[in-house]
Amino acid sequence: MPGVARAVLELGRPRKTMACPTANLLYSYFLESGVGMEIPIGTKLEKKLLVDNEVAIDFLGVEGARVLATPWMIGWMERTCRDAVLPLLDAGHDTVGTHVDVYHLAATPMGMTVTFTAEVIGVEGRRVNFRVEAWDEKEKCGEGTHQRAVVDIARFTAKMRGKLG
């Protein structure tokens, strides 16, 4: 697709052996932790963001060309997904991103508001799959899928500390 930026980030794919030690650590954590949750398919959340100096690119050098940066768009998609399911999780649990597959379809200039939508489209054990979209005031500016894994915060923190020391 011309004019489309695509980002694919992946961590912790369920395989027996992985080249990435962090992925292996997260995968073993997912296998070992017992997580109680009930996340209905169709759970949805919408968040809004005003495109301002903080989230706009500035490397083109022209003030009129300052638009929502792709990493910020993806970050807000992830945040919307997390916030959609967080109230449904047991106390002491949260989610971490494990996969992002997103197209940045159109530029959104500073001063416009972007509406981010996340909808749960599947739950596989501790993994929650989302459809994500971003719309500015004129058109769809982003779409794709995102996966998050539910983690026990205390166990996850202990594993990360163990990795450091």
C-alpha angles and dihedrals in degrees: 000000000000116000094018125122114205125198124190119181121172136183134166101013110180104256131132094240128022132185092221114078091203091055090049091050093049092045093052088048091053091050094049101043122085109213123187113205142139113206114170120218107250096038103150139187134181126202131180131217129188109219105235140151093291096059101030127095117245103179096097089070097223120105094215090055095060107122139161108293117235095235090054091048091052092045092053091048089053092046091050090052092049093048091048093063103026094090089053096056127094116260112278094031132106137159135255126201116252105167137018125185108172139156119211098213106176141010118253115204125222112276095039124108120233121206115209120201127192123185127182108237099169146003121206110179105296093348120096120196122207139189109220132195137176123200127184122198092279110031150347106291101178143015141165145100134294133190127205131184123219112234136186100239097215094049093044091050091048091051092049092049088050090053090055098047 
